[in-house]
Amino acid sequence: MDFSYRDKQYIRNGLKIYLKHLQLHSEEDSVSDEKFSEMQDDIVWIRDLLFEIEKDLAEMKMNAPGGAKLYTLNTDEDNK
């Protein structure tokens, strides 16, 4: 199943929110070592997936047929 540009935008935004949530936790939090380790693994996987989604979005924008304008959010501004 192929995802549309809009679908990938929703996925991208969801991944960014989840990633920010995971990054709020530190080793000092009242989270077990095992749970913290799982969260760190999730951060790595989510970052990789987010990279792929953003790459797909950029490619879709570049290859938009007939001069259609597709806009992606500026990733530098999103990280603030």
SVG drawing of the C-alpha trace seen along z (x, -y; Angstrom):
<svg xmlns="http://www.w3.org/2000/svg" viewBox="-3 -28 24 32">
<polyline fill="none" stroke="black" stroke-width="0.4" points="0.0,0.0 1.4,-3.4 0.9,-6.3 -0.1,-9.7 1.8,-12.9 -0.9,-13.8 -0.6,-10.4 3.2,-10.8 2.7,-14.3 0.5,-12.8 2.9,-10.0 5.8,-12.5 4.0,-14.7 3.0,-11.7 6.6,-10.4 7.9,-13.8 5.5,-14.1 6.3,-10.6 10.0,-11.3 9.7,-14.5 7.7,-12.5 10.4,-9.8 13.2,-12.4 11.6,-14.0 12.8,-11.1 16.2,-10.8 18.1,-8.1 17.3,-10.0 13.5,-9.6 11.6,-6.9 11.8,-4.5 13.4,-1.1 16.7,-0.5 15.0,2.0 12.2,-0.5 14.7,-3.3 16.8,-1.1 13.7,-0.2 12.9,-3.9 16.4,-4.6 16.0,-1.9 12.7,-3.4 14.4,-6.8 16.9,-5.3 14.2,-3.4 11.9,-6.4 14.7,-8.7 15.5,-6.3 11.9,-6.0 11.5,-9.8 14.5,-10.2 13.0,-7.9 9.6,-9.6 11.2,-13.1 13.3,-11.7 10.1,-10.4 8.3,-13.7 11.2,-15.6 11.3,-13.3 7.5,-13.6 7.9,-17.4 10.7,-17.3 8.8,-14.9 5.3,-16.6 3.8,-16.3 2.5,-19.3 4.0,-21.9 1.9,-21.0 3.1,-22.6 3.7,-20.4 5.0,-22.0 6.9,-20.4 7.4,-22.1 10.9,-23.4 12.5,-20.7 14.8,-23.3 11.8,-25.2 10.0,-22.0 12.8,-21.1 12.3,-24.2"/>
</svg>
